[in-house]
Amino acid sequence: MSRPFISVKRAVETEVPSGARLVVGVSGGIDSSVLLHALADHSKKRRFHIEVAHIDHGLRDSSKRDALFVKDACESLGIGFHLKKLDPSSTDENIEAWGRKERYAFYDEVRHKTKGDYILTAHTADDVAETFLMRLLSNKELYSIIPKELSRKWLRPFLLVTRSEISRYAKEHGVRYVEDPTNLDNSFLRNKVRNTLIPFLKENFDPRIVEVVARAAKRLHQDALALDALWDGLLEESLSCEFGSRKWRRLIRDRLNTASPELMWRAIRKIFKNKLGFNLSREKCEEISRLINGDIKGVELSGNLSLRAEKGEIKLYYGGR
């Protein structure tokens, strides 16, 4: 049976270990502000030591206001505040991916600096439901629905808490927070799902649609993890060979030829993510399988990368060829 969706108070009581030293990522928005309030409210009873990490992404004028808001909240609670300012002009990466990478690296840096036990973020059941619907609408594979834990040091206690419960808690306890004006811009797909699609589904199909979708997303996520784990052994075996060598190609080809097509692409994705650092689509993985089998001569990848079959080996080229 699926775990029931729970209150803010219950989430803190059941999901966060007593006596822990915590680094909490706080943006100043309602979700993270409620998380900080609830942790501070339980800190004496549960013996929490709390430090707050905040990133100023430098993407809008109000970001300085948000940083000051979080700093003031920490000072009023007697909690340590750690700030990092980013310069978005310093990267040519996808801004969202770059911001996430910088944010998580900073949180981990603060954890090491303060000898913290865990890093906490305020991802909610609504975030899970929104991500599921976004991937569905964008014709993307339904993996990576739930934010991946970078290590066991990461906790997301609100994954079973809905935003309506968070709003109720904020109103009941007078929790102050800042509104990100970009959350109202429906040119962003997540905002359109949050502000338009989910309210429509609630009104016309099921008032508890967030719980329904989030529960289905969690089940799919768990199934995907189990299916991917089937290829852990092949990944380890492939690491014993030079990537793309004849021995490597023969190993991968022989193992994949005994697998069902429904599982085969997952093996390719796992092996190539280890090499490339990012997930490939199902279609691209199926293309690579044909390359390894000798059915095609090359595969073009994103980031100006390509794979070529040459003299029995698979060659990876950077910057085209």
N, C-alpha and C positions, 0 to 999 in steps of 0.2 A: 504494500500500500504506500502511496506517495505521502511524504511528510506534509502536514497541513501548513497553510500560510499563517504567519504568526505576527504578533504585535512587536513594536519596537522594543519594549521592555523585555519581552520574552527572548527576542533575538540576542540582546546583550547578555542576558542571563545564561543562555544555552550555547551560544556560539563563540564567546570570548572567555578564555581561561582566566581564573582568578589569579591574582598576584603577578600578572604579566606586565612587562614593559612594552608599551604600545606606541607606534608611530602612526598617526592618523592623517591620511591625505584629505585636506579640507579645502574646497574651492570657494566656499562661502555661499553656495547654493543650498536649497532646502534639504536635500538628501544628506550631504556631508555635515551641514550644520546640526541637523537632528542627531546624526551619529555622534558628533562631538558632545552635544548636550547630554545625550543618554549615557555615554561613557563617563562623563564628568559627574553626572548624578549618581552613578554607581561606584565611583572611584574609591570612596572611603570604605564602603561595605565590601567591595570585591578586591580592594588593594591594588587598583590599577595605577601605574605610572604612565602619564600621557605626554607625548610630544606631538606637535602638529607640524606637518610639512605642507607648504603652499608654493605652487608654481605660478609665476606671472608670465604667461605665454607671449605677452606683448602683441597680441593680435587685434586688440581694440582699446580705445581710449579709457574705458571704464575698468580695465584690468588693474590699474593702480589703486582705484577705489576698492576693488575686491580685496586686494592684498592688505590694505589698511584696515578694512573691516575685520578680516580674519585675525590680524595682529591684535586689534583692540579686544576682540572676543577672547583671545588667549590670555591677554593681560588681565582681563576681568576675572578669569577662571584660575589664574596663577599657573598657567600651562606654558611650557616652552614653545617658542614659535621659530620656525626655520623657513627662510624664503630663498627662492632662486628665480632670477629674472632671465628670460630667454630672448634671443634676438632672431626672429623668424627670417630675417634677410640673410642669415648666416648659413642657410641650408637650401639645397635644391631638391631635397626629398619631398615626398608627399607630406604636407603640413600636419595632417592628423597623425600619421604614423610616426613622424619625427617628434611631435609633441608627446605622444604616448611613450616613446622610447626615453626621451629626456625626463619625463615625469617619473617613470618607474625607476630609472637610474638614480634620480635625486632622492626618492623615497628610501631606496636601499642604502644610499650614502648616509642619510640621516639615521637610519637604523643602526648602522655600524658605529657612527659617531656617538650615539647615545646609548649604545649597548642594548638596543631594543630586542625584544623577543619576536614581535610580529609587526607587520605593516597591515593596516586596515584601510579599505576603501568602501565607499557607500553604494556600490552597485545594487540595484533593487530588482524585484520581480518584474517591474515594468521595463527596466533596461533589457532584461532577457527576452520578454515578449516583443519589444520593439526590434531588437536585433534579429529575432527569428523572422518577423514579418518583412523587415528590410531585405534580408537575404533571399526570402521567397520572392518578393517583388522584383529583385534585381537579377533573378535567375542564377543565384549563386548556390554552391553546395551548402547544405545545412550543417556544417561543422563550425567550430569556433563560435558557437552561439553564446556560450557562457565564457566570460573572460578567463583565459588560461592562467592558472596559478604559476607564477614564475618559480616558486619554491614553496615548501611547506611553511615558510615564514609569512606568507600572504593569507589574510583572512578577509572574507566578504560576508559579514554577518547579516546583511540585509537582503540576501538573495531570495529569502522566503518572506520578505516584507513588501507589501504593495505601496505605491506612492500615495494612494488614498489614506492608508494607515499612517504614513509619514506626515501627511498634511494634517490629519487628525491630531497626531502627537504635537506637531508644531503649534497648532492653535490652542490646544489644551495647556501647553506648558509655556506659551508665549515665546517660542524660539524665534529669534530674529535671523534673517538671512537676506542675501542679495539676489536680485533677479538678473540673469544674463539676458540682455535684450535680444541676442541672436536666437534665443529659444523660441521666439515668436516668428522667426523668418522661415516660412514654409517652403522656401526654395531648397532648403536642406531636407533630404529624404527622411532623416530621423524625426525632424520636427513635424513634417507632414504626416508621418505615421502617428506620432504622439498627439498632435493637435487636431487631426482630421479623421484618420482611419479608426483609431481605437475608440474615440467618442462615438463614431457612427456604429461600430460593432457593439459597443455597450448598449446603445439606445435601441438598436434594431435586432440584436441577436441574444446577447447574454450580458447582464450587468457585471458579471464576474469574468469577462472575457480575458482579462490580464492573467488571472489565475489559470484559466483553461489553456491559454497559449503558452504561458511560462512552464506549466507542468509538462505539456507535450514537448516543449523545447528541451527541458532537462532530460526527459527520457531519450530523445534522439541523441542528445549530447553524450549520455552514458553509453548508448549503443555504439556510437561512433568511436568512443574511446576503447571499448571492448574489441571492436573489429580491427582498429589500428594496432592494438596490442598483439594481435595474432602475428604481426610481422616484425616484432622486436628481434626475434632470432635471426631473421634474414638481414636485418640492418646490421646486427653485430657481425654476422658472417661477411657482409659486404665490406665492412671496415677493415677486415684482414687482408683485403686486396687493394691494389692501387686503383683509384677511381677511374673507370672507363677502360681499364686494361682488358685484354682478351679473357683472362681468368675471371675478372669481375663480370664481364658481359656474359660469359658462359654460365656463371653461378646464377645470375639474375634470370637469365633466359630459361634455364632448366627448372628453376623453382617456380617461375611464373607460369610455365606451360602446364604445371600440375594444378594450378589454381583456377577457380571459377572467375569469369570476367568481372563479376560483381565485387570480387575482393582484390583482383589483380591491380587495379589502379591505385588502391590504397597503399600497396607496397611501394609502388613507384613514387607516390607522393611523400611517403615517409623517408625513403632513401634520398630523394633529391632535396627535400627540405633540409636534411642534415648537411648536404653539400652547399645549397644555395642560400639557405636561411629564410626562405619564404615558401608558402604553400602554392602548389600548382593546381590548376583546375582539373576536374575529372577528364575533360576532353583532351587537355594537354598531356595528362598522364597516359591516356590511351594511345595518343600519338607516339609518345616516347616508347611505349611497349612495342609498337610496330617497328620503331627504329631499332630497338634491341633485337627484335626477331629478324631483322634484315628485310622487312617489307618496304621500307622507305629509306632515303639516304640522309635526311636531315630534319630538324625540328627548330623552329624559331621560338625563342622565349622572350618574355618581357625584359626590360632593362638592357636591351641591345645585346642579349646573350643568344647563343645558338649551340645546337648539338649536331655533330656530324659523325656518320659511320665511315671510318677510314682504316683499311688494312686490318679488319677484324676488331678494331677498338672503337670506343665512343669518345669523341673529342669534344670538350667544352670550350667554346670560344667566347672571349669577352670583347665587346666593342665591335661585333660583326666580324666578317671575314672577307 
